[in-house]
């Protein structure tokens, strides 16, 4: 093959940076924020106190919205101005779920989980927007309940049906009490504008944290790791990280940080699949945010000469399926001879089989999901075909 031909597309995720000893895990970020963690830890302790039942939370939420206090008194205990401490809503929300967040794919999952919840049979109360709408309606009705019976009856019905879901009550409390959410301005647009601004605050916090981590050791280790993954072939690099690995040798042709770089603006978002572009949630999608940040034409990342697509350190989470499906479509994976190589690393030899199983399951899920886009029988045998042709490879990185 000609020396200058691009024969590999490398796709890397956060596991790449971890392999280079960069402390870029979700838990690492919070470990560095001592003041924030002390504040959030104290709040969680109060929220999870057995004596803090839903009645107290409900009363305090309504008190924060301007109602006279009847029971409860969390406001005075944890009246912390997040703006003074540079804590965003999403810092709190992710910390509240920190036991379930093992990687950044989980962060994206919980971001999606909050934004996409609507009132339905299985979760009839976990709808932040609906609960805020009810608080607004309360404020409208209260001065009028002495005037007409219909107002009095609606007020009573609202109070009986006001959310008793603890998580929603906690989030309402934080929005109204700690972040000073202006209930007088509340509307669907105002809520999502508010949450979007808070996401930008979270991204800025994380951006500043990562910038301080990159050093000469990272550059050296990242270059060595890229050399291993490229097998000394010419390659293009598609990075799902915000960092910039060292690509000083001539093997790397183009580098693209699909979710933004620390030098510009990093992106944390959700998958655009099944979200209407007219929805107020669409601006939280990676598609929208990448599009809004694109300022100039970029060099072609996907040359036709690619013979191998190599994945390393990526969780292959559903939030990124749209990207992978676009790449597979472009290269017509079903009928081409392109190899899909999924590398993994073993940090604990006793867990090798478990790591292989997790990797295999992630790859299988990705291929099955992609096969479903074919809408024919070809999609069902996609994985079998590429396996039989020796084009699907799971391999431990030496």
PEZISUL-V421975 format. One record per helix or strand. SS is the DSSP state (A for helix, B for strand). FROM is the first residue (numbers start at 0). TO is the last residue. If there is no record, write none. Layout:
SS,FROM,TO + SS,FROM,TO
This chain:
B,7,11 + A,13,18 + A,25,30 + A,33,46 + A,53,63 + A,73,76 + A,81,84 + A,88,95 + A,97,99 + A,103,115 + A,127,141 + A,148,160 + A,165,177 + A,182,184 + A,187,210 + A,215,229 + B,234,238 + B,251,256 + B,269,269 + A,281,283 + B,284,284 + A,285,292 + B,307,311 + A,317,329 + B,338,343 + A,348,371 + A,376,379 + A,381,387 + B,391,395
